[in-house]
Amino acid sequence: SRWGDGQRHREERRRGSETLEPPSGTGVYGPEESQQVVFGDVCPLLTSLIDGYNVCIMAYGQTGCGKSYTMLGPHSKEERIPPWGPHSDLGIMPRAAAELFRLIAENPSRRLQVDLSIVEVYNNNIFDLLAKARGMAASGCRREALTTKDARREVPLLTREPVHSAEDFVALAAGSLRLRAELATLVHARSSRSHLIITATLTRGPAAGGSPADQQAERPPLEGRPASGSRGGASCGRAPAGSPGAQQLKEQVHAKLQLVDLAGSECAGVSGVTGSALRETSFINRSLAALADVLGALSERRGHIPYRNSQLTHFLQDVLGGDAKLLVMLCVSPCRKHVAETLRCLGFGARAKQVQRGQASGGSPAPRKPR
Ligand SMILES: Nc1ncnc2c1ncn2[C@@H]1O[C@H](COP(=O)(O)OP(=O)(O)OP(=O)(O)O)[C@@H](O)[C@H]1O
């Protein structure tokens, strides 16, 4: 949890009390905890990504509790992501980009290339923010998550842009973020009205004199791995621009990183929204409920998982039910008046923790373990 009573938690720990100790696999950060410390716990997932695991890092919580701050950092309208600096408040996304490219540079023999796609899910519609940023009127910017006959999840025509450095990554994200839907509410003056999903797809570039031993040491690509149950494999929709027909390309997807800044759950009475904003709130709450339903169905190991009840869960299908590593950051308010939302948020986290995962499809064989 990001906004907890951090000081009290630390005091209790100093006194050796166990009362506030979080359950295993859970970290608690107070409001004064630095972004660097938070990222310290996230960072090992980037190594998993390079090892071939799909990874999702998701911020969930009440409106105005710090999801965007945690994922992106403090931002202004002009500067959606603050400039890099040793003591800056950069969030998970720019730090993850820096770590990703550091790890890629450390081991060039893997020939990993990174493509980025950025979407927002607004009123249960998926909008391709990279297409929007480039004014792609021809294909429009509305997209749809589909399930193929072989049970793979695909998003046809989704734009993917190659990025060659952390700077490229952050600049592309910052450009798209300007287009994200926002609104001033009674709770938060700059409330996000959509779920933001940044996907970095890692593919292998063509071998440049790689030895047969190198080739053998590599695991089979995700596209070549069997989909487990009804869970989808990796989507391979390519950017329509500049690569006509490229969607058919069977590429070697190594792994995917999804960074998700969810819209805030909110009670309309508290946020004071009316009219079209109330409709947005209703879509936000419904899609978050659909997300909780999916986690509930997965934790109870039901035969049918209702991914298709919302575009959000359909889009995230691979990282919710697939063999991926999912990290949920719960952002909660320390205010007494928000206690009902805080409890709901913790309930969501408890549900996510109950989901048992199968053996992750990337990396070397790992024991079954809970999320
Ligand atoms: N740990 C923190 N330290 C300092 N400021 C913070 C922290 N967390 C959040 N804030 C500030 O609180 C305000 C609300 O945070 P943020 O925009 O991240 O909320 P949110 O959960 O994304 O809201 P919404 O769901 O409405 O978009 C911002 O001005 C942000 O800079």
The ligand as an SDF file (V2000), in Angstrom:
LIG
                    3D

 31 33  0  0  0  0  0  0  0  0999 V2000
    3.6340    9.6020   -2.0540 N   0  0  0  0  0  0  0  0  0  0  0  0
    3.3180   10.8530   -2.4450 C   0  0  0  0  0  0  0  0  0  0  0  0
    4.1200   11.8900   -2.1130 N   0  0  0  0  0  0  0  0  0  0  0  0
    3.8250   13.1480   -2.5000 C   0  0  0  0  0  0  0  0  0  0  0  0
    2.7430   13.4770   -3.2450 N   0  0  0  0  0  0  0  0  0  0  0  0
    1.9070   12.5020   -3.6140 C   0  0  0  0  0  0  0  0  0  0  0  0
    2.1440   11.1350   -3.2440 C   0  0  0  0  0  0  0  0  0  0  0  0
    1.1470   10.3880   -3.7450 N   0  0  0  0  0  0  0  0  0  0  0  0
    0.3320   11.2410   -4.3950 C   0  0  0  0  0  0  0  0  0  0  0  0
    0.7820   12.5060   -4.3130 N   0  0  0  0  0  0  0  0  0  0  0  0
    0.1270   13.6970   -4.9000 C   0  0  0  0  0  0  0  0  0  0  0  0
   -1.2730   13.5720   -4.6550 O   0  0  0  0  0  0  0  0  0  0  0  0
   -2.0300   14.0030   -5.7980 C   0  0  0  0  0  0  0  0  0  0  0  0
   -2.9400   12.8760   -6.3030 C   0  0  0  0  0  0  0  0  0  0  0  0
   -2.1080   11.7990   -6.7450 O   0  0  0  0  0  0  0  0  0  0  0  0
   -2.3620   10.9940   -8.1120 P   0  0  0  0  0  0  0  0  0  0  0  0
   -2.6650   11.9120   -9.2510 O   0  0  0  0  0  0  0  0  0  0  0  0
   -1.2220   10.0800   -8.2870 O   0  0  0  0  0  0  0  0  0  0  0  0
   -3.6960   10.2160   -7.7000 O   0  0  0  0  0  0  0  0  0  0  0  0
   -4.4600    9.0590   -8.5010 P   0  0  0  0  0  0  0  0  0  0  0  0
   -4.6850    7.9450   -7.5440 O   0  0  0  0  0  0  0  0  0  0  0  0
   -3.7500    8.7200   -9.7580 O   0  0  0  0  0  0  0  0  0  0  0  0
   -5.8320    9.7960   -8.7930 O   0  0  0  0  0  0  0  0  0  0  0  0
   -6.9450    9.4840   -9.9340 P   0  0  0  0  0  0  0  0  0  0  0  0
   -7.3620    8.0800   -9.8020 O   0  0  0  0  0  0  0  0  0  0  0  0
   -8.0610   10.4310   -9.5930 O   0  0  0  0  0  0  0  0  0  0  0  0
   -6.3050    9.8130  -11.2380 O   0  0  0  0  0  0  0  0  0  0  0  0
   -1.0240   14.4540   -6.8520 C   0  0  0  0  0  0  0  0  0  0  0  0
   -0.8520   15.8430   -6.7610 O   0  0  0  0  0  0  0  0  0  0  0  0
    0.2600   13.7320   -6.4360 C   0  0  0  0  0  0  0  0  0  0  0  0
    1.4210   14.4270   -6.8660 O   0  0  0  0  0  0  0  0  0  0  0  0
  1  2  1  0
  2  3  1  0
  2  7  2  0
  3  4  2  0
  4  5  1  0
  5  6  2  0
  6  7  1  0
  6 10  1  0
  7  8  1  0
  8  9  2  0
  9 10  1  0
 10 11  1  0
 11 12  1  0
 11 30  1  0
 12 13  1  0
 13 14  1  0
 13 28  1  0
 14 15  1  0
 15 16  1  0
 16 17  2  0
 16 18  1  0
 16 19  1  0
 19 20  1  0
 20 21  2  0
 20 22  1  0
 20 23  1  0
 23 24  1  0
 24 25  2  0
 24 26  1  0
 24 27  1  0
 28 29  1  0
 28 30  1  0
 30 31  1  0
M  END
$$$$
